[in-house]
């Protein structure tokens, strides 16, 4: 990893810790309530984050080995994986989310520097450099944290993420979240509302995911 990639990886760590800290206090009934994404519960959003981490990890494993490893066999397989994961209990889903994030982090941190420019593909038709997976993961975690509708909105994004230059469609996807209601609440807020833990840069990360930034 070069310095820019390491910085992105650190931002992913911090964003992941925030969403994990927030998700861990969601009760089982709240987890099944609708998210801000039409047709998806909060469990679906978290399941998508977990399966997205797995898909990116598979792609990077392929980059490291020199063999093509698709993130998803098909769009149908992607959706089926999300549906299956969303059916887990709250405890199982939190473990899944944390484990998949750590597995992706491990592979990314160990990828040789000369492999980050290898072209890769997810489900879209256009290939892109493997290094862009880091940006995609950061965007995915930050935006879907908003989609949970539990009090985390654009006003709570780190300045670095708000100001980041993003290609399309990520730029428009971030812009879409600016139109969410204040504090990203929905008609189905947590009962009772639970605050999202504060983010304090350069301090030990709370919880049991990665402990401290390394």
C-alpha positions in Angstrom: 0.0 0.0 0.0 1.2 3.5 -0.8 0.4 6.4 1.5 -2.8 7.3 -0.2 -4.1 3.8 -0.1 -3.1 3.5 3.5 -5.1 6.6 4.3 -8.1 5.2 2.6 -7.8 2.0 4.4 -7.6 3.9 7.7 -10.8 5.8 6.8 -12.5 2.5 6.0 -11.5 1.2 9.4 -13.0 4.2 11.1 -16.2 4.1 9.1 -16.6 0.4 9.7 -16.1 0.9 13.4 -18.8 3.6 13.5 -21.4 1.5 11.7 -20.6 -1.5 13.9 -20.9 0.5 17.1 -24.2 1.8 15.8 -25.5 -1.5 14.5 -24.7 -3.4 17.7 -27.4 -1.6 19.6 -30.2 -2.3 17.1 -32.7 -4.7 18.6 -34.2 -7.6 16.7 -37.5 -5.8 16.0 -35.7 -2.6 14.9 -33.4 -4.7 12.6 -36.5 -5.9 10.7 -37.9 -2.4 10.3 -37.6 -0.7 6.9 -34.5 1.2 6.1 -34.2 4.2 3.8 -33.7 2.0 0.8 -37.0 0.9 -0.7 -37.8 -2.8 -0.1 -34.9 -3.3 2.2 -34.9 -3.7 6.0 -32.1 -2.6 8.2 -30.9 -6.2 8.2 -30.8 -6.1 4.4 -28.5 -3.1 4.5 -26.1 -4.6 6.9 -26.2 -7.9 5.0 -25.3 -6.0 1.8 -22.3 -4.5 3.6 -21.1 -7.9 4.7 -21.5 -9.6 1.4 -20.0 -6.6 -0.4 -16.8 -7.0 1.8 -16.7 -10.7 0.8 -17.1 -9.8 -2.9 -14.2 -7.3 -2.8 -12.0 -9.7 -0.8 -12.6 -12.4 -3.5 -11.6 -9.9 -6.2 -8.4 -9.0 -4.4 -7.6 -12.6 -3.8 -7.8 -13.0 -7.6 -5.6 -10.0 -8.1 -3.0 -11.4 -5.7 -2.9 -14.8 -7.3 -3.1 -13.6 -10.9 -6.4 -15.5 -11.4 -9.7 -13.9 -12.1 -12.0 -14.2 -9.0 -15.4 -12.5 -9.7 -16.9 -10.7 -6.8 -20.3 -12.2 -7.6 -21.2 -15.1 -9.9 -24.3 -13.1 -11.0 -26.6 -10.3 -9.9 -29.1 -13.1 -8.9 -26.4 -14.7 -6.7 -25.6 -11.4 -5.1 -29.3 -10.8 -4.2 -29.7 -14.3 -2.9 -26.7 -13.9 -0.7 -28.1 -10.7 0.8 -31.5 -12.3 1.4 -29.9 -15.2 3.2 -27.7 -13.1 5.3 -30.5 -10.7 6.3 -32.3 -13.6 7.8 -29.6 -14.1 10.5 -30.3 -13.1 14.1 -29.0 -9.7 15.2 -26.0 -11.3 17.0 -25.1 -13.5 14.0 -25.4 -10.5 11.6 -23.1 -8.3 13.7 -20.5 -11.1 13.8 -20.9 -11.6 10.1 -20.4 -7.9 9.4 -17.3 -7.6 11.6 -15.7 -10.8 10.3 -16.3 -10.0 6.7 -14.8 -6.5 7.2 -11.8 -7.9 8.9 -11.2 -10.5 6.2 -11.3 -7.8 3.6 -9.0 -5.6 5.6 -6.4 -8.4 6.0 -6.3 -9.2 2.3 -6.1 -5.5 1.3 -3.3 -4.7 3.7 -1.3 -7.7 2.5 -1.7 -7.0 -1.3 1.7 -6.2 -3.0 2.0 -2.7 -4.1 2.4 -3.6 -7.8 -1.0 -5.4 -7.8 -3.1 -2.4 -7.0 -3.3 -1.2 -10.7 -4.5 -4.6 -12.0 -7.9 -4.1 -13.8 -10.8 -5.7 -11.9 -14.6 -5.9 -12.3 -17.5 -6.3 -10.0 -20.9 -6.6 -11.6 -20.6 -3.6 -13.9 -19.3 -4.0 -17.4 -16.4 -1.6 -17.1 -13.1 -2.7 -15.5 -11.3 -0.4 -13.1 -8.0 -0.5 -11.1 -8.0 -2.6 -8.0 -7.0 0.5 -6.0 -10.5 1.9 -6.6 -12.0 -0.9 -4.5 -10.8 1.0 -1.4 -12.7 4.1 -2.5 -15.8 2.0 -3.3 -15.7 0.3 0.1 -15.4 3.6 1.9 -18.4 5.0 0.0 -20.4 1.9 0.5 -19.9 1.9 4.3 -20.6 5.6 4.8 -23.7 5.8 2.5 -25.2 2.6 3.8 -24.7 3.8 7.4 -27.0 6.6 6.4 -29.4 4.2 4.8 -30.0 2.5 8.1 -32.0 5.5 9.3 -30.8 5.4 12.8 -29.5 8.9 13.3 -26.4 9.0 11.1 -26.6 11.5 8.3 -24.4 13.5 5.9 -23.9 16.1 8.7 -21.9 13.5 10.6 -19.6 12.5 7.7 -15.9 13.2 8.3 -14.7 16.3 6.4 -12.3 14.2 4.3 -15.2 12.0 3.0 -17.5 15.0 2.4 -14.8 16.7 0.3 -13.5 13.6 -1.5 -13.5 13.8 -5.3 -15.6 10.8 -6.4 -16.2 9.5 -9.9 -19.7 8.6 -11.1 -21.9 7.0 -10.0 -20.4 7.4 -6.5 -20.6 11.1 -6.7 -24.3 11.1 -7.4 -25.0 8.4 -4.8 -23.3 10.6 -2.1 -25.3 13.6 -3.3 -28.5 11.6 -3.0 -27.9 11.2 0.8 -27.8 14.9 1.2 -31.5 14.9 0.5 -32.3 12.6 3.4 -34.3 14.0 6.3 -32.4 15.6 9.2 -30.2 13.0 11.0 -31.3 10.4 8.5 -34.4 9.4 10.4 -37.3 7.4 9.0 -40.9 6.6 9.9 -39.4 3.6 11.8 -36.8 5.1 14.2 -35.2 3.0 16.9 -37.4 2.4 19.9 -36.2 4.1 22.0 -33.8 6.2 19.9 -30.2 5.3 20.4 -27.4 7.8 19.8 -24.5 6.8 17.4 -21.2 6.7 19.3 -19.0 9.7 18.7 -16.0 9.4 16.4 -12.8 10.8 17.9 -9.9 10.8 15.5 -6.5 9.4 16.6 -8.0 7.7 19.6 -8.3 3.9 20.2 -11.2 2.5 18.3 -13.9 1.2 20.6 -15.4 -2.2 20.7 -13.7 -5.5 19.7 -13.3 -5.2 15.9 -9.7 -4.0 15.4 -8.9 -2.3 18.7 -6.5 0.4 17.5 -5.7 1.8 14.1 -2.5 0.1 12.8 
